[in-house]
Amino acid sequence: MSEVAVGTAGAPASAGPGRDLAQLGVCAFLAVLGVIMLVDAATLGDNTTGTDPLGPRAVPIFLGSALIVLAICLTVAVLRGSRPELEAGEDVDLDQRVDVKTVLMLVGVFVANIVLIDVLGWVISGSILFYGSALALGSRHYVRALVIAIALSLITFYGFAIGLGVGLPAGILQGIL
């Protein structure tokens, strides 16, 4: 019988001693993203004004360059054998199965919100969304959850309208809100 080298996470060890070559994919992604940002910044016009002497190209050029430098540094570190620290994990029981009922209930209230928002308006559909989510996640305080759901939907409705100037659909409550 032959033995297979096993890494600290229980997976087979990488090709070289102490090298995690899968990290090179992250390096390539960062480099490509940096090049895309630089190319896109080059297409922007040189639109400088008295209030903005740098123009719109300064930030994308800086970020694109920083991404390329980061990709190069990470590539050098990976090729030298640097490995990320293994995650200590969360307080999650990995042997427990997914609670499909809860996930389906959450999907249901999100779909109901999507379907009802134009007809009923944000306040009512948002209340249904918040209330249904609270119940799906295990709340047994039915009246308190309903009051909080209505308050949250009203706060977000007026927060968007007054604070951001974005009107959410009022639906059947048009003229009342």
N, C-alpha and C positions, 0 to 999 in steps of 0.2 A: 504494500500500500504506500502511496506517496502522500506527503503532507503538503498542504497549500498554505502559504504564508498569509496570515490574517492580520489586518490592521487593528488599531485600537477601537474602532467603531464596529468591529465584527465583519467588515467587508474585506475582500481580498486586498492585499497591499498593492500600492501603485508600482509602476514599472521600475523606477529607480529608487534607491534608498532615500527615504524621507521626501520624495517628490510627489506632489499631487498635481499631475499634469492636466487634470480636469479644470483647474483654475485658469489655464491658458485660454479657455473659452470666454471667461469673464474678461480677461485682458483684451482679447480680440473684440468683444462687444464694446468695451470702453473706447478702444481705438477707433472703431468704425463710427461710433456715436460722435466722437470728437471731430473726425474728418467731416461727417455730415454737417455738424454745426459750423465748422469753418467754411465749408463750401456754401452753405446757406447764408452765412454772414457776408460772404463776398458778393452775393447777389443783391444785398441791400444797398440802397442809395446812400450817398454821403450827405445826409440831410442834417447838417449842424445848424443850430440857431444860437442866438445870444443867450438863451436860457438853458440850452443843452449843448455845450461845446463839444461833447464827445460823439454825439449822434447815436443812431440805433445799432451800430455794429460793434461797439466796444464790449458789451456784456457777452454776446455770443462768441466773439473772438477770444475773450478771456476764458470763458467756460470750455470752449472747444480745445484750446491749448492746454488748459488744466486737465481735461480728460485724457488727452494724449500723453501728457507727462505722467499722470497717474497710471495709465496703462503700461507705460514703459517701466516705471518703478515696480509695479506689481509683477510684470513679466520677469524682471531681474530677480525679484524676491522668490518667485515660484521656481525659477531655474536654479537658484542657489539652495533650494530645499526648504524654504520657509513654508510652514503649514499653519493654517488657521487653528485657533483653539477650538476644541470640540465643544459643542453646546452641552451645558449641564442638564438641559431638559427642563420641562415644566412639570408642574404638579398634575400630570395627566396620566390616567391609567390606560396604557396602550392596549391592554387586553380587552377593554370594554368596547362593545360594538357601537356603531353610529346610531344615534337616535333618529331614525328615519321619520318618525311621526312628527317630531318637532321641526325638522327641516322642511317637510312637506307643508306643515301649517304656516311656517314663515314664508315659504314660496307662495302659498295661497293668499296671504294678506298682502304681499307685494303685488301679485297679479290683480287682486281686487282693487288696490290703490290705482294701478295703471288704468284699469278699465273704468273706474268710477270717478276719477279726478275731473274729467271734462263735464260729466253729467251733474254730479253732486257738488263739485268744487273741492278746494283743498281742505277747508276746515272739516268737512264731514269725512272725506276720504282719508285725510290725515289722521283724524280721530280713530277711524276704523283700523288704519295701519298701526298706530301706536298701541291701541287697546288690544288688537289681535296679537301683536308681537309680545306684549306683556303676558297675555294669557298663554301663548305658545311656549314662552320661556319659563312658565311655572308660577305666575302670580295667582294667588288665591284671594286677593283683596279686590273683589270685583268692582265695588263702587269707587274705591280710591283709585284704582287703575283707570277707570272711565273718566274720573275728574281730571286726573293728571294728563290723560290722552287729549281731552278737549282743551285743557290749558296749553299744552305743548303745540297743538295745531293752531290755536289762536295766536300764540306768541310768535310762531314762525310765520304765520300769515302777515301779521302786522310788522314783524321784523323785516321781512322782505319788502313789504309795501312802503313803510316809512323809512327804515334804515338804509335799504339798498335802492329803493325806487323801482323795484321789480314787482309787477302785479301778478300774483298767483290767481288761478281761476276761482271765482266766487261761486260758480254753479247756481244752484237753486237759492242760495242766500244772497244773490246779487241785489243790491239796494239796501240790504239789512246791515251788511258789514261795512 
